[in-house]
Amino acid sequence: MFEDDPELQAFRLRYREFLDANAPRGWRVNATSPDTTLEIQRSWLRTLVAGGWGAAHWPTEYGGMGATLAQQIVMQQENARAGAPAVTMFGMALVHVAATLLEFGTPEQRHEHMPRILHGDEIWCQGFSEPGAGSDLAALSTRAVRDGDNYIINGQKIWSSGANRADWCLLLVRTDPIAVKHKGITFVLLDLHSPGIEIRPIKSLLGSQEFCEVFFTDVVVPVSNRIGEENEGWHICQTTLATERGPYLLPVVNKLRGECAEMGRLAEAIGTDHAAQVAASFHAEVTILSELLDRTLIKAAFGKSGNESSILKVYYSELSQRLTTAALEMVGLDAQLSWPEAFDLNSDTFDGSWGMSHYWSWSWTIAGGSNEIQRNIIGERVLGLPREPRPEAKVR
């Protein structure tokens, strides 16, 4: 992609030289726990910043590169080529939080948080979903009551990734329980070290604890931590959610390519016509997905993006499930015994564990907006089908 652009090619070569000289070697061997992985990623983030390659998408006035989308894509491609660590534990802060602060934050909020985010001194999580408000996020009921210059917050959030290691939280709260549900929501920045907060990690079937429940009991949040105006949080959170679309799929599609290549080697070892046909079929589908992603990213680079990311998300997540299911059938019961020895949060590469890849593939039909929601978007905004009825029930 972008091979015919000499300026981008020169940019690619400069970044490649930096990676060759600075990317840590053998870092996966040391990534044996969430804590060690965190420190590896923090160190790499600071190396990128010191070299002038940190926060590529940020404006230069905040320490970023001011890179174009095309340059960001090139950097992701080179990261995958070099096997550099992905700074996933800082992704929420670098992408979601930064986008929200740059668009809607006050100068004081940007001055307080963006330098610390840039250097890996603040970890953030997202407090959106609730037990009764997942895909229907606007049904959230965590309450914030104004008390002078503060809000008093009570309620619960769930599925907050990394909350047990986070310092701050992007939090949606209900400030008007009478208004229709989209209208009474406010967006605040919450210091997770405040009194009255309890964080409970959720242990997954894989034994990991990256998701958490967060409980709030009379938590005091200054009004100065509010983003935008009171009751305007729904509009603001769309900027945060929009950062989950587009280039975020490049690393996971790179991983899918690696899985597809491994399936080809597996089929060759099995040596049957059926295995070869299955591998060839998935190779064709991954190639189609890659071409669709390239086309979408090129359009986005020239400011012509639409709703293609919803199509990509549905296709990728369900293709990943089918591919890993087929691989498990090829490998047999041995796949259940093969698990990665190191704790690897790098989403760019296949770690050799079909069992792990298969389990994680199911989360992708939910993460970043469930596939049911994505199909609604495709039907309504791409195909022009009538909108589903959306009763505006009041939340009390």
Secondary structure, 3 states (H helix, E strand, C coil): CCCCCHHHHHHHHHHHHHHHHHCCCCHHHHCCCHHHHHHHHHHHHHHHHHCCCCCCCCCHHHCCCCCCHHHHHHHHHHHHHHCCCCCHHHHHHHHHHHHHHHHHCCHHHHHHHHHHHHCCCCCEEEECCECCECCCHHHCCCEEEEECCEEEEEEEECCCCCHHHCCEEEEEEECCCCCECCCCEEEEEEECCCCCEEEEEECCCCCCCCEEEEEEEEEEEEHHHEECCCCCHHHHHHHHHHCCCCCCHHHHHHHHHHHHHHHHHHHHHHCCHHHHHHHHHHHHHHHHHHHHHHHHHHHHHCCCCCCHHHHHHHHHHHHHHHHHHHHHHHHHHHHHHCCCCCCCCCCCCCCCCHHHHHHHHHHCCCCCCCHHHHHHHHHHHHCCCCCCCCCCCECC
